[in-house]
Amino acid sequence: MKSVAGVVGLPLVVAGIVLFFAVPLIAENTGNECQALEKYNASNAARNVTGSTTGPIYGMLNGLARSVATGEATSAAEANAHPNIPVSVSCAYDFWKAF
């Protein structure tokens, strides 16, 4: 007979793993974790430059940076920083760290 913890625990672990990867994709409306991280970092950089998340300068900088964020630069940086970890895991982890 299976224990209650085993029956309840496995779905919770699976849900946690799904959320770990899905939230960055949904939050940044992207197709991969590295692009989500790159877009998130672009928005933070625009906010740091302008000092707020409103106004035409922020909108222009944020829009421009997010439009060119393909995830390739972040993917390469993550692969170099963590060579033994799959890039999608590394990008998702760093997204959560930055979030």
Secondary structure, DSSP 4 states (H G I P E B T S, - for coil): ---HHHHHHHHHHHHHHHHHHHHHHHHHT-SSHHHHHHHHHHHHHHHHHHSSS-SHHHHHHHHHHHHH--SHHHHHHHHHH-TTS-HHHHHHHHHHHH-
